Amino acid sequence: QGPERFELVICDPPAFAPAKPALEAGLRAYERLARLAAPLVSPGGYLVLCSCSHAADLAAFRNASARGIGRGGRRGQIIHTGFAAGDHPVLPQLAESSYLKSLVFRLD
């Protein structure tokens, strides 16, 4: 008997890459989190991965998450990409203010 599975798993960790010097270690941590969480999701279920690390941009976070899901023995599709709500404005002149992001994967 394998691990218990759930239709929805949400991972919202603290900032793994709060600054550029921590970026590589942070991306490895996001990948590991996705690898460990993916087997807990039922086939057809959803895995929500969140990041509040401004050093990890969306593309790097997405790649680390997808790599981790694959290394967890699963395949999935991104069905939603989320960002901060309207009460948390992003300043065009300050890229670091766009640090909240989330990915919703539907796993096979």
C-alpha positions in Angstrom: 0.0 0.0 0.0 1.4 3.4 -1.0 1.1 6.7 0.6 -2.3 8.3 1.2 -3.4 10.4 -1.8 -5.4 13.6 -1.9 -7.3 15.4 -4.6 -5.7 18.7 -3.6 -2.3 19.4 -2.1 -1.2 23.0 -1.4 2.4 23.9 -0.7 3.0 27.5 0.5 6.5 27.5 2.0 8.4 30.5 3.4 10.8 32.2 0.9 13.4 29.7 -0.2 15.2 32.3 -2.2 14.9 35.6 -0.4 17.9 37.1 -2.2 20.1 36.4 -5.2 22.8 34.6 -3.2 20.2 32.0 -2.2 18.7 31.5 -5.6 20.3 28.2 -6.6 19.6 26.6 -3.2 16.1 28.0 -3.2 15.3 26.6 -6.7 16.6 23.2 -5.5 14.3 23.5 -2.5 11.3 24.3 -4.7 12.1 21.3 -6.9 12.4 19.0 -3.9 9.1 20.3 -2.5 7.4 19.5 -5.8 9.1 16.1 -6.0 7.9 15.1 -2.5 4.4 16.6 -2.9 3.6 15.1 -6.4 3.2 11.5 -5.2 0.6 12.6 -2.7 -1.8 13.9 -5.4 -4.5 11.5 -6.7 -4.5 11.0 -10.5 -6.5 13.9 -11.9 -5.9 15.9 -8.7 -4.3 19.3 -8.2 -1.0 20.4 -6.8 -0.7 24.1 -5.9 2.8 25.4 -5.5 3.4 28.9 -4.2 6.5 31.1 -3.9 7.2 34.4 -2.1 10.8 34.6 -3.2 11.5 37.7 -5.3 14.9 36.3 -6.3 13.2 33.4 -8.2 11.3 34.8 -11.2 8.2 33.0 -12.6 10.1 31.1 -15.3 12.7 29.7 -12.8 10.0 28.8 -10.3 7.9 27.1 -13.0 10.9 25.1 -14.3 12.0 24.0 -10.9 8.4 23.0 -10.0 7.9 21.0 -13.3 11.3 19.3 -12.9 10.4 18.3 -9.4 7.0 16.9 -10.4 8.7 14.8 -13.1 11.3 13.6 -10.7 8.4 12.6 -8.4 7.2 10.3 -11.1 4.3 12.4 -12.3 3.3 14.4 -15.3 1.1 17.4 -15.2 -0.3 20.5 -16.9 -0.3 24.1 -15.5 -4.0 25.1 -15.4 -3.5 28.4 -13.6 -0.8 30.9 -12.8 -1.6 33.2 -9.9 -0.1 36.4 -8.6 -0.8 38.9 -5.7 -4.3 40.2 -5.3 -5.2 43.8 -6.0 -4.5 44.9 -2.4 -0.9 44.0 -2.9 0.2 46.3 -5.8 3.2 45.7 -8.0 5.3 48.8 -8.7 6.5 48.9 -12.3 9.8 50.6 -11.3 10.4 47.9 -8.6 10.6 44.4 -10.1 11.0 42.9 -6.6 7.4 43.9 -5.7 6.2 41.1 -8.0 7.3 38.3 -5.8 4.1 36.5 -5.0 3.3 33.7 -7.5 1.5 30.4 -7.6 1.1 27.5 -10.0 -1.8 25.1 -10.1 -0.9 21.8 -11.8 -3.4 19.1 -12.7 -1.5 15.8 -12.4 -2.0 12.7 -14.5 
